[in-house]
């Protein structure tokens, strides 16, 4: 299933995308797409609904993040061999973990607002993993059983604060709108192998990133197991799993986003998002 939330910010309604690509309303079936619908039993109930029986959503409404009530956005840095090489970093021997606050979350096509006094806003297309079953000290062999679904995730980064100044990773990753999510949450049964997905990013129509999740240093199952040794994972947690080569920081000369630029990206099978860069308020 492709689950979606649509409508004005803070007023989104639940829906799904049917096999023909049409948006159908789930408002009469569930209150929202949140942790309460991510369990195996809840998803099984949703799958029993005939999409043709659901009302069509008219027009072209705004899409919000495809999941509400996210508690944690757990991020993994330098998790692709080619990305580590392009920024001159040694491949880590253990996952590098940081967080983005939930205030970074926005819809897949919402504007991305730069930070004040920023000069090096960068793009990062990533595979987002949505936890459906919580746990702690999860065995790697069982880790994918804890996944409800996957989505396209944009880990927007301000390199001035992350790398070039005091090296504050979280400050450079935490601007409002710095985590466009979606367009859909695709349930795990439709993604048989999360390590075999193409992901790409264009800036103003020019291809900047074109990679594959096969190049992850630490695969999804390992990341879930590793992180769960240090914190409980809960239904509705989202994990950003790293980005492939092609970011602005890794280019020679370096290239960064400016007001008016448009960023388009997708992960194979998980939908496409497009955002415009706007000035800070």
C-alpha positions as CSV (number, residue, x, y, z in Angstrom):
1,X,0.0,0.0,0.0
2,X,0.9,3.6,-0.6
3,X,-0.4,5.6,2.3
4,X,-0.6,9.4,2.1
5,X,-1.8,12.4,4.1
6,X,-3.2,15.4,2.3
7,X,-4.6,18.9,3.1
8,X,-3.5,22.0,4.8
9,X,-0.6,21.9,7.3
10,X,-1.9,20.5,10.6
11,X,-5.2,19.5,9.0
12,X,-4.1,16.6,6.9
13,X,-6.5,13.7,6.2
14,X,-5.5,10.1,5.6
15,X,-5.6,8.5,2.2
16,X,-4.0,5.9,-0.1
17,X,-2.9,5.7,-3.7
18,X,-4.7,3.0,-5.7
19,X,-3.2,0.9,-8.4
20,X,-4.2,3.4,-11.0
21,X,-2.4,6.2,-9.2
22,X,-5.5,7.9,-8.0
23,X,-5.8,9.2,-4.4
24,X,-8.5,7.7,-2.3
25,X,-9.8,9.0,1.1
26,X,-9.4,6.8,4.2
27,X,-11.1,9.4,6.4
28,X,-14.1,7.2,7.0
29,X,-11.8,4.2,8.0
30,X,-9.1,5.7,10.2
31,X,-8.5,9.0,12.0
32,X,-5.0,9.5,10.7
33,X,-1.9,7.7,9.5
34,X,0.1,7.4,12.7
35,X,1.6,4.8,15.0
36,X,-1.8,3.2,15.6
37,X,-2.0,2.0,12.0
38,X,1.6,0.7,11.7
39,X,1.2,-2.7,13.5
40,X,1.0,-5.8,11.3
41,X,-2.7,-6.3,12.4
42,X,-3.7,-2.7,11.6
43,X,-2.0,-2.8,8.2
44,X,-3.6,-6.1,7.4
45,X,-7.0,-4.6,8.1
46,X,-6.3,-1.7,5.8
47,X,-5.2,-4.1,3.0
48,X,-8.6,-5.8,3.2
49,X,-10.3,-2.5,2.1
50,X,-11.1,-2.4,-1.6
51,X,-9.6,0.9,-2.8
52,X,-12.5,1.2,-5.3
53,X,-14.9,1.4,-2.4
54,X,-13.2,4.6,-1.1
55,X,-14.0,8.1,-2.3
56,X,-11.8,9.8,-4.8
57,X,-9.9,12.8,-3.6
58,X,-10.7,15.7,-5.9
59,X,-8.2,18.1,-7.3
60,X,-4.5,18.2,-6.5
61,X,-4.3,18.8,-2.7
62,X,-1.1,19.6,-0.9
63,X,0.6,16.5,0.5
64,X,1.8,16.5,4.1
65,X,4.3,14.1,5.7
66,X,2.8,10.7,5.1
67,X,3.0,9.9,8.9
68,X,1.8,11.9,11.8
69,X,3.0,11.8,15.4
70,X,6.6,10.9,14.7
71,X,8.6,10.7,17.9
72,X,12.1,10.5,16.6
73,X,14.0,11.2,13.4
74,X,17.1,9.1,13.7
75,X,19.8,9.9,11.1
76,X,22.9,8.0,10.0
77,X,25.9,9.9,8.6
78,X,28.5,8.9,6.1
79,X,26.7,5.6,5.3
80,X,27.6,5.3,1.6
81,X,31.0,4.3,0.4
82,X,31.0,6.8,-2.4
83,X,29.7,9.7,-0.3
84,X,32.4,9.1,2.4
85,X,35.0,9.2,-0.4
86,X,33.8,12.4,-2.0
87,X,34.0,14.4,1.2
88,X,37.4,13.0,2.1
89,X,36.2,11.0,5.1
90,X,37.3,7.6,6.1
91,X,34.4,5.0,6.0
92,X,33.2,4.6,9.6
93,X,33.6,1.3,11.4
94,X,30.4,1.9,13.3
95,X,27.3,3.9,12.3
96,X,27.4,7.6,13.0
97,X,24.1,8.5,14.6
98,X,22.5,11.9,15.1
99,X,18.9,13.3,15.3
100,X,16.7,15.8,13.5
101,X,14.0,17.4,15.6
102,X,10.4,16.8,14.5
103,X,10.1,20.5,13.7
104,X,12.2,19.8,10.6
105,X,9.3,17.7,9.1
106,X,7.3,19.0,6.2
107,X,5.5,17.8,3.2
108,X,7.3,16.5,0.1
109,X,6.6,19.5,-2.0
110,X,6.6,22.2,0.7
111,X,9.2,25.0,0.4
112,X,12.5,24.6,2.2
113,X,13.4,27.6,4.3
114,X,17.1,28.4,4.7
115,X,18.6,29.4,8.0
116,X,19.6,33.0,8.7
117,X,23.3,33.7,7.9
118,X,23.5,30.4,5.9
119,X,25.8,30.0,2.9
120,X,26.1,26.3,2.3
121,X,22.7,24.7,2.2
122,X,23.0,21.2,0.7
123,X,20.8,18.4,-0.6
124,X,20.8,14.7,0.5
125,X,18.4,12.2,-0.9
126,X,17.8,9.3,1.5
127,X,15.9,6.1,2.1
128,X,13.6,6.7,5.1
129,X,12.6,3.7,7.2
130,X,9.5,3.8,9.3
131,X,9.4,1.6,12.4
132,X,6.1,-0.4,12.9
133,X,7.0,-2.6,15.8
134,X,9.0,-1.2,18.6
135,X,11.8,-3.0,20.4
136,X,15.2,-2.9,22.2
137,X,18.3,-4.9,21.5
138,X,16.8,-6.2,18.3
139,X,18.7,-9.0,16.5
140,X,19.9,-8.1,13.1
141,X,18.2,-11.2,11.7
142,X,14.8,-10.0,13.0
143,X,15.3,-6.3,12.3
144,X,13.3,-6.0,9.0
145,X,10.3,-7.5,10.8
146,X,10.1,-4.2,12.8
147,X,9.7,-2.1,9.6
148,X,6.3,-0.9,8.7
149,X,7.4,0.8,5.5
150,X,9.7,3.1,3.6
151,X,9.6,6.6,2.1
152,X,11.7,9.2,0.3
153,X,13.4,11.5,2.7
154,X,15.4,14.7,2.2
155,X,18.0,15.4,4.8
156,X,18.6,19.1,4.1
157,X,22.0,20.2,5.6
158,X,23.5,23.6,6.3
159,X,27.2,22.8,5.9
160,X,28.3,26.2,7.4
161,X,27.1,25.0,10.8
162,X,27.6,21.2,10.3
163,X,31.2,21.2,8.9
164,X,32.8,24.5,8.3
165,X,32.3,26.2,11.6
166,X,32.1,24.6,15.0
167,X,31.1,21.2,13.5
168,X,27.7,21.1,15.1
169,X,26.0,18.4,13.1
170,X,22.6,18.7,14.8
171,X,22.6,22.5,14.4
172,X,23.4,22.1,10.7
173,X,20.6,19.6,10.2
174,X,17.8,21.1,12.3
175,X,16.2,24.0,10.5
176,X,12.5,24.1,10.2
177,X,11.5,22.3,6.9
178,X,14.9,20.5,6.8
179,X,13.2,17.1,6.5
180,X,10.7,16.9,3.6
181,X,9.1,13.5,3.8
182,X,7.1,11.5,1.3
183,X,5.1,11.7,-0.9
184,X,3.9,8.3,0.4
185,X,4.6,5.7,3.0
186,X,5.0,2.5,1.1
187,X,4.4,-0.6,3.2
188,X,7.3,-3.0,3.6
189,X,5.6,-5.8,1.7
190,X,6.1,-3.7,-1.5
191,X,9.8,-3.3,-0.9
192,X,11.3,-6.8,-0.9
193,X,14.9,-5.6,-0.7
194,X,15.7,-2.2,0.7
195,X,19.3,-2.7,-0.3
196,X,18.4,-2.7,-4.0
197,X,16.8,0.7,-4.6
198,X,18.0,3.5,-6.9
199,X,17.9,7.0,-5.4
200,X,18.5,10.2,-7.2
201,X,18.4,14.0,-6.9
202,X,18.2,16.9,-9.4
203,X,18.9,20.6,-8.7
204,X,17.3,22.9,-11.3
205,X,17.0,20.0,-13.7
206,X,20.6,18.9,-13.4
207,X,21.2,15.4,-12.0
208,X,23.4,15.7,-8.9
209,X,23.0,12.3,-7.2
210,X,22.3,9.0,-8.8
211,X,23.1,6.1,-6.5
212,X,21.9,2.8,-5.1
213,X,21.2,1.6,-1.6
214,X,23.5,-1.4,-2.4
215,X,26.3,1.0,-1.6
216,X,25.3,1.5,2.0
217,X,28.2,0.7,4.4
218,X,25.7,-0.5,7.0
219,X,22.4,-2.0,5.6
220,X,19.0,-1.2,7.0
221,X,18.8,-4.3,9.2
222,X,22.2,-3.6,10.8
223,X,21.2,0.0,11.5
224,X,18.0,-1.0,13.2
225,X,19.8,-3.6,15.3
226,X,22.7,-1.2,16.2
227,X,20.5,1.8,17.2
228,X,18.2,-0.4,19.3
229,X,21.1,-1.3,21.5
230,X,21.2,2.3,22.7
231,X,17.6,3.4,22.7
232,X,14.1,1.9,22.4
233,X,12.7,2.1,18.9
234,X,9.0,2.9,18.9
235,X,6.2,2.6,16.3
236,X,6.3,5.7,14.2
237,X,10.0,6.4,14.6
238,X,11.7,7.3,11.3
239,X,15.3,6.5,10.3
240,X,17.2,8.4,7.7
241,X,19.8,5.9,6.3
242,X,22.4,8.1,4.7
243,X,23.0,9.6,1.2
244,X,25.0,8.6,-1.8
245,X,27.7,10.6,-3.6
246,X,26.8,13.9,-5.4
247,X,26.1,16.3,-2.6
248,X,27.2,20.0,-3.1
249,X,29.9,19.8,-0.5
250,X,31.6,17.0,-2.3
251,X,31.9,18.8,-5.7
252,X,34.8,20.7,-7.1
253,X,34.1,23.5,-7.0
254,X,31.5,23.2,-4.3
255,X,27.9,24.0,-5.2
256,X,25.2,25.0,-2.7
257,X,21.5,25.8,-2.8
258,X,20.3,29.4,-3.2
259,X,16.9,31.0,-2.9
260,X,14.8,30.1,-6.0
261,X,16.5,26.8,-6.7
262,X,14.3,23.7,-7.1
263,X,15.3,20.3,-5.8
264,X,13.7,17.2,-7.1
265,X,14.4,13.7,-5.8
266,X,13.1,10.2,-5.4
267,X,13.8,6.7,-4.1
268,X,12.8,3.9,-6.5
269,X,9.2,2.9,-5.9
270,X,8.7,5.4,-3.1
271,X,7.6,8.4,-5.0
272,X,9.1,11.8,-6.0
273,X,9.3,15.1,-4.2
274,X,10.1,18.6,-5.4
275,X,10.8,21.6,-3.2
276,X,11.7,25.3,-3.8
277,X,14.4,27.0,-1.7
278,X,13.1,30.1,0.0
279,X,14.6,32.8,2.3
280,X,14.3,32.5,6.0
281,X,11.4,34.3,7.7
